[in-house]
């Protein structure tokens, strides 16, 4: 019985972590699949949203749900400005130029946040309703982790319906599969990418705020978790919402278990498994074979 409770506890913890990975990473997967743009600054947008959410709750007394909505909106708006003024100039550039530009942007974001807010770690002040534990029948578990799992499930269902049942979703899928053919059919790829980029960055900002309670939030956030976000995208496949969802759950549970039993070097196994997987399937575990 105790063993079963321990397993259930680890699975729930891994699922909660996986849901946050999904919320942050799904936008990166779609934008990279749509435009082929190597955006290593995606974690920076997650950091921006996280700071907006945490600081507005702490300093302005904003409620949890309104703060999440504000974090999404502000991050999306900032990303549109960046995309129109900076990113658009490098759409046709070589991958190395895109990498150098976006990693430089990360360091600018880190320095700016450190200068304006400071290097200290920011904690998310959860409302009383999300504190404590909830009775799940077989065990009592953290209320906030259960809420994160529920939020993640709702988001993946909404995204799946949006991509599979709407006109814009069909346009995005068409552009991801064959951009030139989509352009020849009259789809405005640049406008589509701006909208998708804003939404994906807003999702990243939302995930940055939701994860601040257990991942922490400081100016080094974009660099600390960059590799993890890229692994999720690589395993899930470019432009694949469900693929990124499954990959996030797998990596979230695996990372949670390894940190529990191998805290000093468990992450190495994730890196090694990712390398082996990409040698076997370069398009990712759930990516579409070309």
Secondary structure, DSSP 8 states (H G I E B T S, - for coil): -HHHHHHHHHHHHHHHHHHHHHHHHHHHHHHHHHH----TTHHHHHHHHHHHHHHHHHHS---HHHHHHHHHHHHHHHHHHHHHHTGGGGTTS-HHHHHHHHHHHHHHHHHHHHHHT-SS-------GGGSSEEE-SS-EEEHHHHHHHHHHHHHHHHHHHHHHHSHHHHHHHHHHH-HHHHHHTT--HHHHHHHHHHHHHHHHHHHHHHHHHHH---TTHHHHTHHHHHHHHHHH-TT-HHHHHHHHHHHHHHHHHHHHH-TTTHHHHHHHHHHHHHHH-TT-SSS---
